[in-house]
Amino acid sequence: MRKLPVVSGKQLCKILGEIGYLADHQTGSHVILRHEDSPYRRLTVPHHKEIAKGTLRAIIRQAGLTIEEFKELL
C-alpha cells in the first residue's frame, strides 16, 4: 500500500482548490466543495485537524486522482 500523507481539512480544501474545486457551503464541521466545470462533482471534506486515512483515500478517489497525483499537489 502507498503511504498517505497527514493533512488537515483546511489543507485538503486548498489542495482540491488547485484542481478546480471551490467551497460551495459549510454544514457544521463539513465543507462542501463543488467543481467549477461540468459535471460539477461535489465533495464533502471534514474540517478537522487531521483527516482519517480511509476518509482521505475516499476523497482522493472521488476527486478522480491517484495517490501519486495527490502527493504531487502537496
N, CA, C and O atoms as CSV, one atom per row, in Angstrom:
chain,resi,resn,atom,element,x,y,z
A,1,MET,N,N,0.827,-1.189,0.000
A,1,MET,CA,C,0.000,0.000,0.000
A,1,MET,C,C,0.868,1.247,0.000
A,1,MET,O,O,1.937,1.279,0.609
A,2,ARG,N,N,0.403,2.245,-0.674
A,2,ARG,CA,C,1.117,3.503,-0.700
A,2,ARG,C,C,0.773,4.304,0.538
A,2,ARG,O,O,-0.379,4.336,0.971
A,3,LYS,N,N,1.775,4.947,1.104
A,3,LYS,CA,C,1.580,5.693,2.332
A,3,LYS,C,C,0.928,7.042,2.035
A,3,LYS,O,O,1.355,7.772,1.141
A,4,LEU,N,N,-0.104,7.352,2.797
A,4,LEU,CA,C,-0.799,8.621,2.636
A,4,LEU,C,C,-0.197,9.671,3.560
A,4,LEU,O,O,0.212,9.351,4.676
A,5,PRO,N,N,-0.140,10.917,3.110
A,5,PRO,CA,C,0.337,11.979,3.987
A,5,PRO,C,C,-0.743,12.361,5.005
A,5,PRO,O,O,-1.921,12.068,4.803
A,6,VAL,N,N,-0.344,13.007,6.083
A,6,VAL,CA,C,-1.291,13.510,7.084
A,6,VAL,C,C,-1.635,14.941,6.695
A,6,VAL,O,O,-0.753,15.796,6.615
A,7,VAL,N,N,-2.915,15.202,6.454
A,7,VAL,CA,C,-3.358,16.547,6.087
A,7,VAL,C,C,-4.571,16.929,6.921
A,7,VAL,O,O,-5.309,16.074,7.412
A,8,SER,N,N,-4.754,18.228,7.067
A,8,SER,CA,C,-5.929,18.740,7.767
A,8,SER,C,C,-7.023,19.033,6.743
A,8,SER,O,O,-6.782,19.007,5.536
A,9,GLY,N,N,-8.212,19.307,7.234
A,9,GLY,CA,C,-9.315,19.638,6.342
A,9,GLY,C,C,-9.051,20.914,5.565
A,9,GLY,O,O,-9.398,21.017,4.389
A,10,LYS,N,N,-8.440,21.877,6.220
A,10,LYS,CA,C,-8.128,23.159,5.571
A,10,LYS,C,C,-7.108,22.958,4.452
A,10,LYS,O,O,-7.259,23.521,3.367
A,11,GLN,N,N,-6.066,22.155,4.710
A,11,GLN,CA,C,-5.057,21.866,3.690
A,11,GLN,C,C,-5.678,21.127,2.518
A,11,GLN,O,O,-5.368,21.414,1.362
A,12,LEU,N,N,-6.555,20.173,2.815
A,12,LEU,CA,C,-7.191,19.382,1.767
A,12,LEU,C,C,-8.060,20.261,0.872
A,12,LEU,O,O,-8.070,20.083,-0.346
A,13,CYS,N,N,-8.785,21.202,1.458
A,13,CYS,CA,C,-9.607,22.123,0.665
A,13,CYS,C,C,-8.731,22.967,-0.257
A,13,CYS,O,O,-9.092,23.221,-1.406
A,14,LYS,N,N,-7.583,23.398,0.253
A,14,LYS,CA,C,-6.663,24.209,-0.541
A,14,LYS,C,C,-6.098,23.399,-1.708
A,14,LYS,O,O,-6.012,23.901,-2.829
A,15,ILE,N,N,-5.709,22.139,-1.445
A,15,ILE,CA,C,-5.171,21.268,-2.490
A,15,ILE,C,C,-6.230,21.008,-3.558
A,15,ILE,O,O,-5.940,21.086,-4.752
A,16,LEU,N,N,-7.447,20.702,-3.135
A,16,LEU,CA,C,-8.516,20.444,-4.097
A,16,LEU,C,C,-8.888,21.713,-4.864
A,16,LEU,O,O,-9.359,21.633,-5.999
A,17,GLY,N,N,-8.683,22.875,-4.257
A,17,GLY,CA,C,-8.915,24.140,-4.941
A,17,GLY,C,C,-7.989,24.325,-6.128
A,17,GLY,O,O,-8.353,24.978,-7.106
A,18,GLU,N,N,-6.790,23.754,-6.051
A,18,GLU,CA,C,-5.830,23.859,-7.151
A,18,GLU,C,C,-6.282,23.105,-8.393
A,18,GLU,O,O,-5.852,23.427,-9.501
A,19,ILE,N,N,-7.139,22.110,-8.223
A,19,ILE,CA,C,-7.619,21.345,-9.383
A,19,ILE,C,C,-9.057,21.704,-9.751
A,19,ILE,O,O,-9.700,20.985,-10.515
A,20,GLY,N,N,-9.563,22.814,-9.211
A,20,GLY,CA,C,-10.853,23.316,-9.667
A,20,GLY,C,C,-12.024,23.163,-8.728
A,20,GLY,O,O,-13.153,23.461,-9.120
A,21,TYR,N,N,-11.805,22.704,-7.483
A,21,TYR,CA,C,-12.903,22.584,-6.526
A,21,TYR,C,C,-12.999,23.855,-5.695
A,21,TYR,O,O,-12.002,24.319,-5.141
A,22,LEU,N,N,-14.195,24.412,-5.613
A,22,LEU,CA,C,-14.442,25.630,-4.849
A,22,LEU,C,C,-15.396,25.336,-3.702
A,22,LEU,O,O,-16.267,24.474,-3.810
A,23,ALA,N,N,-15.222,26.062,-2.601
A,23,ALA,CA,C,-16.111,25.872,-1.455
A,23,ALA,C,C,-17.508,26.344,-1.837
A,23,ALA,O,O,-17.698,27.497,-2.226
A,24,ASP,N,N,-18.472,25.459,-1.725
A,24,ASP,CA,C,-19.864,25.785,-2.035
A,24,ASP,C,C,-20.551,26.291,-0.772
A,24,ASP,O,O,-21.136,27.375,-0.764
A,25,HIS,N,N,-20.474,25.484,0.312
A,25,HIS,CA,C,-21.018,25.901,1.600
A,25,HIS,C,C,-20.459,25.002,2.685
A,25,HIS,O,O,-19.765,24.025,2.406
A,26,GLN,N,N,-20.767,25.340,3.913
A,26,GLN,CA,C,-20.327,24.536,5.047
A,26,GLN,C,C,-21.526,24.190,5.910
A,26,GLN,O,O,-22.356,25.045,6.218
A,27,THR,N,N,-21.604,22.924,6.295
A,27,THR,CA,C,-22.656,22.452,7.192
A,27,THR,C,C,-21.978,21.841,8.399
A,27,THR,O,O,-21.390,20.763,8.304
A,28,GLY,N,N,-22.051,22.508,9.517
A,28,GLY,CA,C,-21.384,22.030,10.718
A,28,GLY,C,C,-19.887,22.004,10.514
A,28,GLY,O,O,-19.290,23.023,10.168
A,29,SER,N,N,-19.266,20.843,10.725
A,29,SER,CA,C,-17.818,20.737,10.576
A,29,SER,C,C,-17.420,20.125,9.233
A,29,SER,O,O,-16.313,19.604,9.096
A,30,HIS,N,N,-18.306,20.183,8.250
A,30,HIS,CA,C,-18.012,19.628,6.933
A,30,HIS,C,C,-18.154,20.710,5.865
A,30,HIS,O,O,-19.155,21.425,5.810
A,31,VAL,N,N,-17.133,20.813,5.021
A,31,VAL,CA,C,-17.142,21.774,3.922
A,31,VAL,C,C,-17.556,21.028,2.658
A,31,VAL,O,O,-17.024,19.956,2.367
A,32,ILE,N,N,-18.495,21.585,1.914
A,32,ILE,CA,C,-18.962,21.002,0.665
A,32,ILE,C,C,-18.261,21.751,-0.461
A,32,ILE,O,O,-18.415,22.963,-0.609
A,33,LEU,N,N,-17.486,21.007,-1.252
A,33,LEU,CA,C,-16.775,21.583,-2.385
A,33,LEU,C,C,-17.484,21.179,-3.665
A,33,LEU,O,O,-18.059,20.095,-3.756
A,34,ARG,N,N,-17.437,22.059,-4.648
A,34,ARG,CA,C,-18.074,21.785,-5.933
A,34,ARG,C,C,-17.092,22.130,-7.031
A,34,ARG,O,O,-16.438,23.171,-6.977
A,35,HIS,N,N,-16.981,21.258,-8.038
A,35,HIS,CA,C,-16.057,21.514,-9.144
A,35,HIS,C,C,-16.627,22.620,-10.016
A,35,HIS,O,O,-17.834,22.683,-10.252
A,36,GLU,N,N,-15.739,23.496,-10.494
A,36,GLU,CA,C,-16.203,24.659,-11.248
A,36,GLU,C,C,-16.617,24.326,-12.681
A,36,GLU,O,O,-17.306,25.120,-13.321
A,37,ASP,N,N,-16.211,23.172,-13.189
A,37,ASP,CA,C,-16.566,22.774,-14.555
A,37,ASP,C,C,-17.506,21.572,-14.530
A,37,ASP,O,O,-17.622,20.868,-13.527
A,38,SER,N,N,-18.168,21.361,-15.656
A,38,SER,CA,C,-19.058,20.223,-15.771
A,38,SER,C,C,-18.256,18.948,-15.598
A,38,SER,O,O,-17.155,18.884,-16.145
A,39,PRO,N,N,-18.704,17.942,-14.894
A,39,PRO,CA,C,-20.029,17.608,-14.409
A,39,PRO,C,C,-20.329,18.134,-13.009
A,39,PRO,O,O,-21.242,17.621,-12.362
A,40,TYR,N,N,-19.613,19.119,-12.520
A,40,TYR,CA,C,-19.876,19.776,-11.222
A,40,TYR,C,C,-19.908,18.783,-10.062
A,40,TYR,O,O,-20.841,18.783,-9.259
A,41,ARG,N,N,-18.882,17.939,-9.982
A,41,ARG,CA,C,-18.800,16.977,-8.881
A,41,ARG,C,C,-18.797,17.693,-7.547
A,41,ARG,O,O,-18.287,18.807,-7.431
A,42,ARG,N,N,-19.372,17.047,-6.538
A,42,ARG,CA,C,-19.391,17.598,-5.180
A,42,ARG,C,C,-18.622,16.667,-4.253
A,42,ARG,O,O,-18.759,15.446,-4.330
A,43,LEU,N,N,-17.818,17.251,-3.381
A,43,LEU,CA,C,-17.063,16.501,-2.394
A,43,LEU,C,C,-17.363,17.061,-1.015
A,43,LEU,O,O,-17.549,18.267,-0.856
A,44,THR,N,N,-17.409,16.201,-0.033
A,44,THR,CA,C,-17.599,16.616,1.349
A,44,THR,C,C,-16.291,16.375,2.087
A,44,THR,O,O,-15.792,15.251,2.144
A,45,VAL,N,N,-15.737,17.459,2.657
A,45,VAL,CA,C,-14.461,17.377,3.363
A,45,VAL,C,C,-14.692,17.740,4.826
A,45,VAL,O,O,-15.193,18.826,5.116
A,46,PRO,N,N,-14.334,16.850,5.754
A,46,PRO,CA,C,-14.454,17.196,7.168
A,46,PRO,C,C,-13.428,18.264,7.527
A,46,PRO,O,O,-12.257,18.150,7.165
A,47,HIS,N,N,-13.858,19.284,8.227
A,47,HIS,CA,C,-12.971,20.396,8.598
A,47,HIS,C,C,-12.331,20.066,9.946
A,47,HIS,O,O,-12.590,20.738,10.944
A,48,HIS,N,N,-11.492,19.023,9.966
A,48,HIS,CA,C,-10.841,18.553,11.181
A,48,HIS,C,C,-9.348,18.821,11.117
A,48,HIS,O,O,-8.811,19.126,10.053
A,49,LYS,N,N,-8.679,18.708,12.257
A,49,LYS,CA,C,-7.232,18.930,12.296
A,49,LYS,C,C,-6.480,17.857,11.536
A,49,LYS,O,O,-5.424,18.126,10.963
A,50,GLU,N,N,-7.013,16.638,11.525
A,50,GLU,CA,C,-6.380,15.537,10.809
A,50,GLU,C,C,-7.466,14.680,10.173
A,50,GLU,O,O,-8.390,14.225,10.848
A,51,ILE,N,N,-7.342,14.464,8.860
A,51,ILE,CA,C,-8.312,13.647,8.137
A,51,ILE,C,C,-7.914,12.181,8.293
A,51,ILE,O,O,-6.747,11.836,8.110
A,52,ALA,N,N,-8.867,11.320,8.627
A,52,ALA,CA,C,-8.613,9.889,8.768
A,52,ALA,C,C,-8.142,9.317,7.429
A,52,ALA,O,O,-8.553,9.780,6.365
A,53,LYS,N,N,-7.277,8.309,7.500
A,53,LYS,CA,C,-6.675,7.727,6.293
A,53,LYS,C,C,-7.722,7.209,5.302
A,53,LYS,O,O,-7.623,7.473,4.104
A,54,GLY,N,N,-8.720,6.476,5.793
A,54,GLY,CA,C,-9.749,5.940,4.905
A,54,GLY,C,C,-10.582,7.034,4.269
A,54,GLY,O,O,-10.957,6.942,3.100
A,55,THR,N,N,-10.871,8.072,5.044
A,55,THR,CA,C,-11.642,9.206,4.522
A,55,THR,C,C,-10.846,9.933,3.453
A,55,THR,O,O,-11.385,10.293,2.407
A,56,LEU,N,N,-9.555,10.151,3.717
A,56,LEU,CA,C,-8.689,10.826,2.750
A,56,LEU,C,C,-8.599,10.018,1.461
A,56,LEU,O,O,-8.681,10.580,0.369
A,57,ARG,N,N,-8.432,8.713,1.580
A,57,ARG,CA,C,-8.341,7.851,0.399
A,57,ARG,C,C,-9.637,7.929,-0.419
A,57,ARG,O,O,-9.588,7.977,-1.648
A,58,ALA,N,N,-10.777,7.943,0.243
A,58,ALA,CA,C,-12.070,8.023,-0.456
A,58,ALA,C,C,-12.236,9.372,-1.161
A,58,ALA,O,O,-12.730,9.421,-2.287
A,59,ILE,N,N,-11.830,10.459,-0.513
A,59,ILE,CA,C,-11.942,11.794,-1.118
A,59,ILE,C,C,-11.035,11.894,-2.338
A,59,ILE,O,O,-11.430,12.456,-3.359
A,60,ILE,N,N,-9.817,11.349,-2.241
A,60,ILE,CA,C,-8.892,11.365,-3.376
A,60,ILE,C,C,-9.503,10.604,-4.544
A,60,ILE,O,O,-9.441,11.064,-5.684
A,61,ARG,N,N,-10.087,9.455,-4.272
A,61,ARG,CA,C,-10.722,8.638,-5.310
A,61,ARG,C,C,-11.905,9.381,-5.940
A,61,ARG,O,O,-12.059,9.378,-7.162
A,62,GLN,N,N,-12.738,10.015,-5.112
A,62,GLN,CA,C,-13.910,10.734,-5.620
A,62,GLN,C,C,-13.512,11.933,-6.464
A,62,GLN,O,O,-14.236,12.321,-7.381
A,63,ALA,N,N,-12.353,12.527,-6.154
A,63,ALA,CA,C,-11.876,13.674,-6.926
A,63,ALA,C,C,-11.289,13.241,-8.267
A,63,ALA,O,O,-10.989,14.084,-9.113
A,64,GLY,N,N,-11.123,11.929,-8.466
A,64,GLY,CA,C,-10.604,11.427,-9.728
A,64,GLY,C,C,-9.089,11.449,-9.792
A,64,GLY,O,O,-8.516,11.490,-10.880
A,65,LEU,N,N,-8.431,11.421,-8.640
A,65,LEU,CA,C,-6.970,11.454,-8.569
A,65,LEU,C,C,-6.423,10.115,-8.105
A,65,LEU,O,O,-7.128,9.318,-7.486
A,66,THR,N,N,-5.152,9.882,-8.416
A,66,THR,CA,C,-4.450,8.765,-7.807
A,66,THR,C,C,-3.684,9.322,-6.613
A,66,THR,O,O,-3.561,10.538,-6.462
A,67,ILE,N,N,-3.175,8.444,-5.774
A,67,ILE,CA,C,-2.431,8.899,-4.603
A,67,ILE,C,C,-1.167,9.625,-5.034
A,67,ILE,O,O,-0.781,10.612,-4.406
A,68,GLU,N,N,-0.511,9.156,-6.097
A,68,GLU,CA,C,0.695,9.821,-6.592
A,68,GLU,C,C,0.383,11.233,-7.091
A,68,GLU,O,O,1.131,12.171,-6.815
A,69,GLU,N,N,-0.717,11.381,-7.823
A,69,GLU,CA,C,-1.114,12.713,-8.308
A,69,GLU,C,C,-1.417,13.638,-7.131
A,69,GLU,O,O,-1.078,14.822,-7.158
A,70,PHE,N,N,-2.056,13.090,-6.105
A,70,PHE,CA,C,-2.380,13.884,-4.921
A,70,PHE,C,C,-1.098,14.343,-4.218
A,70,PHE,O,O,-0.999,15.496,-3.797
A,71,LYS,N,N,-0.125,13.447,-4.091
A,71,LYS,CA,C,1.138,13.796,-3.424
A,71,LYS,C,C,1.878,14.882,-4.195
A,71,LYS,O,O,2.538,15.722,-3.583
A,72,GLU,N,N,1.783,14.885,-5.535
A,72,GLU,CA,C,2.430,15.917,-6.331
A,72,GLU,C,C,1.823,17.286,-6.073
A,72,GLU,O,O,2.512,18.300,-6.192
A,73,LEU,N,N,0.543,17.330,-5.721
A,73,LEU,CA,C,-0.130,18.609,-5.460
A,73,LEU,C,C,0.249,19.204,-4.101
A,73,LEU,O,O,0.018,20.389,-3.857
A,74,LEU,N,N,0.827,18.391,-3.222
A,74,LEU,CA,C,1.199,18.879,-1.880
A,74,LEU,C,C,2.271,19.947,-1.943
A,74,LEU,O,O,2.694,20.460,-0.907
